[in-house]
Amino acid sequence: MRIYVKVSPRSSKNEVYPVKSSLLQGVGKFNGVTKIKYGEYKVKLTAPPVDGEANIMLIKILAEYFAVPKSTLAIIGGKSAKIKIIEVQTLA
């Protein structure tokens, strides 16, 4: 399964929540105009976007959120962008 994630680094706390409009229609359009699409989330991270710290924290937070091992998650797109594509491997 693939999910799209908009990351906000250097936030006051770590949190994950589904977005109310499509990330793919434009960055910053979170006003509820379109329906929530399956697999799109916004993630706030306390880690800064320096030396991959935010990406490491993102995998950790998503693993906790989905209750899966960190090894089942991989960033397959947008490693240096705010919108990332995450591959979630299903457990066999």
Stockholm file with secondary structure:
# STOCKHOLM 1.0

chainA/1-92         MRIYVKVSPRSSKNEVYPVKSSLLQGVGKFNGVTKIKYGEYKVKLTAPPVDGEANIMLIKILAEYFAVPKSTLAIIGGKSAKIKIIEVQTLA
#=GR chainA/1-92 SS CEEEEEEECSCSSCEEEECSSCGGGCTTCCSSSSCCCTTEEEEECSSCSSTTHHHHHHHHHHHHHHTCCGGGEEEEECTTSSEEEEEECCCC
#=GC SS_cons        CEEEEEEECSCSSCEEEECSSCGGGCTTCCSSSSCCCTTEEEEECSSCSSTTHHHHHHHHHHHHHHTCCGGGEEEEECTTSSEEEEEECCCC
//
